Amino acid sequence: MKILDILHPDAILPDLKSQDKKGIIEELVAPLAQITGMDHKDLCRVLIEREQLGSTGIGEGIGIPHGKTKGIDTMVIAFGLSKKGVDFDSIDGKPTHIFFTLITPDQSTGLHLKLLARISKLLKSDGFKAKLMDAPSADEIHTIIKNEDVDF
């Protein structure tokens, strides 16, 4: 499964405005709530509860907030970009700029982990991260992900 198979174009946010972790999560969840029909607060709670177990700010400017819920029957992803960077309690203590948010059904552990691994693998490429940081629009971000997320 490719990222764009579940990343709805409306869930690509090229200019996040929030300045803290809670605000970033709320921004990223907004399109996912509309796409899934779930309550915005419920989806935020899923991600915030996961963050309490340990930050999903994995360092090098990347955050991958994720969680599982009984309220949906399909996986959804949001992408967000913060040009300024945000304190996301990252393991390296540096600001986080690039966010992939993943919410999956409660019973989808295998797919959840595979998708997290796929996202992490893409984000190991400094070139990919640089292209995302320079992207001026959601359409450009979509194209960058499409060009990088290929099967080998």
C-alpha positions in Angstrom: 0.0 0.0 0.0 1.3 3.4 -1.0 0.9 6.5 1.1 -1.1 8.3 -1.6 -3.6 5.4 -1.5 -4.9 6.8 1.8 -3.6 10.4 1.9 -6.6 12.5 0.7 -5.6 15.7 -1.1 -7.6 17.7 1.4 -5.4 16.3 4.2 -2.2 17.9 2.8 -1.6 21.1 4.8 1.4 23.0 3.4 1.4 25.8 6.0 0.6 24.8 9.6 0.1 27.8 11.8 0.1 26.4 15.3 3.1 26.9 17.6 2.7 24.0 20.0 2.1 20.3 19.9 -1.6 20.4 20.9 -2.3 23.0 18.2 -0.5 21.1 15.5 -2.4 17.9 16.4 -5.7 19.9 16.2 -4.8 21.3 12.8 -3.7 17.9 11.4 -6.9 16.2 12.6 -9.3 18.8 11.1 -9.3 17.3 7.6 -9.3 13.8 8.9 -12.4 14.4 11.0 -14.2 15.7 7.9 -13.0 12.7 5.8 -13.9 10.1 8.4 -17.0 11.8 9.8 -15.6 11.3 13.3 -15.6 14.0 16.0 -12.6 16.3 15.9 -12.1 16.1 19.7 -12.3 12.3 19.7 -9.5 12.0 17.0 -7.4 14.6 18.9 -7.8 12.6 22.1 -6.6 9.4 20.3 -3.4 11.2 19.2 -2.8 13.0 22.5 -3.2 9.8 24.5 -0.6 8.2 22.2 1.7 11.1 22.8 1.5 10.6 26.5 3.1 7.2 26.1 6.1 8.8 24.4 6.6 11.6 21.8 6.2 10.7 18.2 8.7 13.5 17.4 11.3 11.2 16.0 14.0 13.8 15.5 15.6 15.4 12.4 12.5 17.7 12.1 10.0 14.9 11.8 6.9 14.0 13.7 4.6 11.1 13.0 1.7 11.4 15.4 -0.4 8.2 15.1 -3.0 6.2 16.9 -5.8 3.6 16.6 -9.5 4.0 17.2 -12.6 1.9 17.1 -14.5 4.8 15.4 -13.2 4.3 11.9 -13.1 1.4 9.4 -10.3 2.7 7.1 -6.8 4.2 7.6 -6.4 7.9 7.1 -3.2 10.0 6.8 -2.7 13.8 7.0 0.5 15.6 6.0 1.5 18.9 7.5 4.4 21.3 7.1 5.5 23.9 9.6 8.1 26.2 7.9 9.0 27.7 11.3 9.1 24.5 13.2 7.4 23.5 16.4 8.5 22.1 19.8 7.0 18.6 19.5 9.0 17.1 22.3 11.3 15.5 19.7 13.9 13.0 20.8 16.7 15.3 19.5 15.2 18.4 21.1 15.1 20.2 17.8 12.0 21.8 16.2 9.7 19.6 14.1 8.7 20.7 10.6 7.4 17.7 8.7 4.4 15.8 10.0 2.6 12.7 8.8 -0.4 11.8 11.0 -1.8 8.3 10.8 -5.1 7.1 12.3 -6.1 3.5 11.8 -8.9 1.2 12.9 -8.3 -0.4 16.3 -7.7 -3.9 14.9 -5.3 -3.0 12.1 -2.0 -3.4 13.9 -0.1 -5.0 11.0 -1.1 -2.4 8.4 -0.5 0.3 11.0 3.0 -0.8 11.5 3.7 -1.3 7.8 2.5 2.2 7.0 4.6 3.7 9.8 7.6 1.8 8.5 6.9 3.1 4.9 6.7 6.7 6.1 9.8 6.4 8.2 11.7 4.9 5.2 10.8 7.8 3.0 11.8 10.3 5.6 15.3 8.9 5.9 16.1 10.6 2.6 17.5 14.1 3.2 16.6 14.9 -0.4 13.0 14.0 0.1 12.8 16.1 3.3 14.4 19.1 1.6 11.9 18.9 -1.3 9.0 18.8 1.1 10.4 21.8 3.0 10.6 23.8 -0.2 7.2 22.8 -1.5 5.0 25.9 -2.0 1.6 24.1 -2.3 -0.4 21.0 -1.4 -0.3 20.0 -5.1 3.5 20.1 -5.1 3.7 18.1 -1.9 1.4 15.5 -3.5 3.7 15.2 -6.5 6.8 14.9 -4.3 5.3 12.1 -2.3 4.0 10.4 -5.5 7.5 10.5 -7.1 9.2 9.1 -4.0 6.8 6.5 -2.7 7.5 3.9 -5.3 7.9 0.1 -5.0 11.3 -1.5 -5.5 
